[in-house]
Amino acid sequence: MTSHMSTVGGRMPRLGRMVLRVERQVMSWPPPVGLARVLGALGLAAAGARLLTWPLVGASPLASPDGALLAANALGAVGLLVAPRGTLTRVRSHLALVAAITLQTGYAATTGALASPYLAGYVALVLAAALFTSRRMTLLTLALTVLGLLAVALVDRSPSGSDITTLVTVATVCVLVGFTTSLLASRQRHELWRAGQRLQRSRRQSSLRRIEALIDPLTGLGNRRAFDADLAAALVERRQADRLLLAMVDVDDLKAVNDTLGHPAGDRALQAIADALRARVRAEDRVYRLGGDEFAVLSTSGDPEALATRLGDDLAAAVPGAGQIRASIGTARAQPGDAPLTITARADGALYASKRRRTR
């Protein structure tokens, strides 16, 4: 007994989770798509019920005009279920709802009028409208439903007291279901919208944090992390690797600026140097501050010596009032099979050779 109960208890939560997943999936659809799909499902269910219950109703579902209504219902339902989402606009889904109410009225009129067992179909249509349309459209659906019930009542030439009670009951249930479901669906859509807004804000903030993690805050250039990632990607990309140039730039006299003019002046000098380096490369080339007074440039065209000359030419003029600022520059061209450490080591070697020549 205990084992059986635990099995049943295990199945129920799984069933509940499945129902919740289906509910979230349905409610996450755009309203026109959700309305059309639910109307299609209801239409197929109605057609299947009509085929299964016709012996009880006493009229063949293939007889005219009942057969025509059944065929229109089935074809329309299949069309709504298989139609591409892009074609299910709000106007088309609303027209499908009006057509479903019309077919429902025809069903009821041909299967017993007020005594028809299919009057409950109005409740399902009102429920679908309340879930996926605005309150105004829900009110219009209720109005069309009441008109449909009145049309069914007119078909019934001799309604009994129980028939009138059925009519009033169905109309009342439709109104209650419509208003209640519309209110709950509106709140749920609002919660889904708020959740979507929170998710978008979280993604934007995460994206900003990722970008900020790759930017040097003082100069606005890419930092060491961005340099490592871009260099590795460029070496993997064959079209860039064959033309890739790496220049390592070291500002030689920045310590003197910090010692004589102060660190704020040194920061302004670094910003001016960053702007000068950025102005001396092409738009597709990338400049990085690796830390302290070290910079790097990735370029995909030109001659290494010409690049070094262009970057270091009269760098002191870019930093007015800071004295004789000079830079040592080492360049290296990527070779087949280079790893990031390999080409960086060659550029660093050229940089140190430049420093030694400058200090002689």
Summary of the structure (lengths in Angstrom):
residues: 360
radius of gyration: 37.6
end to end distance: 94.9
largest distance: 118.3
contacts: 1089
relative contact order: 0.07
helix: 72%
strand: 8%
